[in-house]
Amino acid sequence: MSLVKKVKACTHKSTRDFEKKIAKMVSLALQKDFPKTKLAARAIATEIDVNFDAIKRWYNGLNTPISGHFLALMKVSPSLFISVLKEVEREDVLCKILLNSEGSEKESHCQNGNTPNAKSGPINGPRNRESPDSLLRQKWFVDQIRESRTPSISSIMDYWKVSRRKAKWDIASLKNRGTIAFVGAKKNGRYLLL
């Protein structure tokens, strides 16, 4: 076998392995964010203009999305966004996004190389329960308010598949920081950005 053919064979093998790795990363992220296949395809299809069969293949790890679809998937799947940042070893970017305007103590903690992740636990010890997932839920909640929607505890529970306790804690954390406030009667009031 000539040298050119050997190089081409190695390149194709490494490309296929890389494609499989990306397909697995996309699949795991979609399965985490959208636990049910049929609902996932429908939910993703409403956000990005792709047919159901392609989404199902991505969901099952059979195919890798093209670059435009990959970027669109990152918008609807926070887990995929986090996975990509971890894959390219840019957890510092994740830290800056999640902790934007959270205070100098947390910022300096991130700059020391201690990036938040699900395995390491809370940033400031056991008293602070803010994980990256919690911060993502809070960011989502604030975005819903910005888009003139009326999110509630049950909307966090339904979208993120978390317990009522976690949803309440996320909202209380936003209130304590002065990011949001509840206005109106308890039964039909709503949250506003401050």
C-alpha positions in Angstrom: 0.0 0.0 0.0 1.4 3.4 -0.9 2.0 6.1 1.6 -0.9 8.2 0.2 -3.3 5.4 0.6 -2.1 4.7 4.2 -2.6 8.4 5.1 -6.1 8.5 3.5 -7.0 5.3 5.4 -5.8 6.7 8.7 -7.6 10.0 8.1 -10.9 8.3 7.2 -10.7 6.1 10.3 -10.0 9.0 12.7 -12.8 11.0 11.0 -15.3 8.2 11.5 -14.3 7.8 15.1 -14.7 11.6 15.6 -18.1 11.5 13.9 -19.2 8.6 16.2 -18.0 10.6 19.2 -20.0 13.7 18.2 -23.1 11.5 17.4 -22.9 10.0 20.9 -22.4 13.4 22.5 -25.5 14.8 20.7 -27.5 11.7 21.5 -26.7 11.8 25.2 -27.5 15.5 25.4 -30.8 15.2 23.6 -31.8 12.2 25.8 -31.0 14.2 28.9 -33.0 17.3 27.8 -35.8 15.5 26.0 -36.4 12.1 27.8 -39.1 10.8 25.4 -38.2 10.2 21.8 -41.5 11.1 20.1 -41.9 14.2 22.3 -38.3 15.1 21.7 -38.7 15.0 17.9 -41.8 17.2 18.1 -40.3 19.7 20.5 -37.0 20.0 18.6 -38.9 20.3 15.3 -40.9 23.2 16.6 -37.7 25.0 17.4 -35.6 24.2 14.3 -36.8 23.4 10.8 -35.7 19.7 10.5 -37.8 16.6 9.7 -38.6 14.0 12.4 -36.6 11.2 10.9 -33.3 13.2 11.1 -34.1 14.2 14.7 -34.8 10.6 15.7 -31.5 9.5 14.1 -29.6 12.2 16.1 -31.5 11.2 19.2 -30.5 7.6 18.8 -26.9 8.4 17.9 -27.1 7.0 14.4 -26.1 10.2 12.6 -24.3 13.4 13.2 -26.1 16.7 12.4 -24.5 19.0 9.8 -23.0 22.2 11.2 -26.0 24.4 10.8 -28.3 21.9 12.5 -25.7 21.3 15.2 -25.6 25.0 16.1 -29.5 25.1 16.1 -29.5 22.1 18.4 -27.2 23.9 20.8 -29.8 26.6 21.2 -32.5 24.1 22.2 -30.4 21.7 24.2 -28.4 23.3 27.2 -26.8 19.9 27.8 -25.3 19.9 24.3 -24.0 23.4 24.7 -22.3 22.4 28.0 -20.9 19.2 26.4 -19.4 21.1 23.5 -17.7 23.5 25.9 -16.3 20.7 28.0 -15.2 18.8 24.8 -13.1 21.8 23.6 -11.9 22.3 27.2 -13.4 25.8 27.5 -15.2 25.4 30.9 -14.0 28.9 31.7 -16.5 30.2 29.1 -19.2 28.1 30.7 -18.3 29.6 34.1 -18.5 33.1 32.7 -21.9 32.5 31.2 -23.4 30.8 34.2 -22.0 33.2 36.8 -22.4 36.4 34.8 -23.0 39.2 37.3 -23.1 36.7 40.2 -20.5 38.5 42.4 -16.8 38.8 42.7 -16.3 35.8 45.0 -17.7 33.4 42.5 -15.9 35.1 39.6 -12.6 34.8 41.4 -13.3 31.2 42.2 -13.8 30.5 38.5 -10.6 32.3 37.5 -8.6 30.1 39.9 -9.5 27.1 37.6 -12.3 25.7 39.7 -15.1 25.6 37.2 -18.5 24.4 38.2 -19.7 21.0 37.1 -22.2 18.5 38.2 -19.5 16.2 39.6 -17.7 18.7 41.8 -20.8 19.9 43.5 -21.6 23.4 44.7 -19.2 26.3 44.1 -19.0 27.7 47.6 -19.3 24.6 49.7 -22.4 22.7 50.9 -24.5 25.8 51.8 -24.7 27.0 48.2 -26.8 24.6 46.2 -26.3 26.4 42.9 -25.1 23.8 40.4 -24.7 24.5 36.6 -28.1 22.9 36.1 -29.7 25.2 38.7 -28.1 28.2 37.0 -29.4 27.0 33.6 -32.9 26.7 34.9 -32.7 30.1 36.4 -31.4 31.6 33.2 -34.2 29.8 31.3 -36.8 31.3 33.8 -35.5 34.8 33.3 -35.5 34.4 29.5 -39.1 33.2 29.7 -40.0 36.5 31.5 -38.1 38.5 28.9 -40.0 36.9 26.1 -43.3 38.1 27.8 -44.3 34.6 28.9 -45.6 33.9 32.4 -43.4 31.1 33.8 -44.2 29.5 37.1 -43.0 26.7 39.4 -44.9 24.2 37.4 -43.4 25.4 34.1 -39.9 24.8 35.5 -41.0 21.3 36.7 -42.5 20.4 33.3 -39.7 21.7 31.1 -36.7 20.6 33.2 -38.3 17.5 34.8 -37.3 18.5 38.3 -39.0 18.3 41.7 -41.2 21.1 43.0 -38.7 21.7 45.7 -35.9 22.4 43.2 -38.1 24.7 41.1 -39.1 26.7 44.2 -35.5 26.9 45.2 -34.5 28.3 41.8 -37.2 31.0 42.0 -36.3 31.9 45.6 -32.7 32.2 44.6 -33.6 34.7 41.8 -35.8 36.6 44.2 -33.0 36.8 46.8 -30.6 38.2 44.3 -33.1 40.9 43.3 -33.4 39.6 39.7 -37.1 39.0 39.8 -40.1 39.9 41.9 -43.6 38.5 42.2 -46.4 41.0 41.5 -50.1 40.6 42.0 -52.3 38.2 43.9 -51.0 34.7 44.9 -53.4 33.0 42.6 -53.1 35.0 39.4 -49.9 37.1 39.9 -46.8 36.9 37.8 -43.0 37.4 38.0 -41.3 40.5 36.6 -37.7 41.4 36.0 -36.2 44.1 38.2 
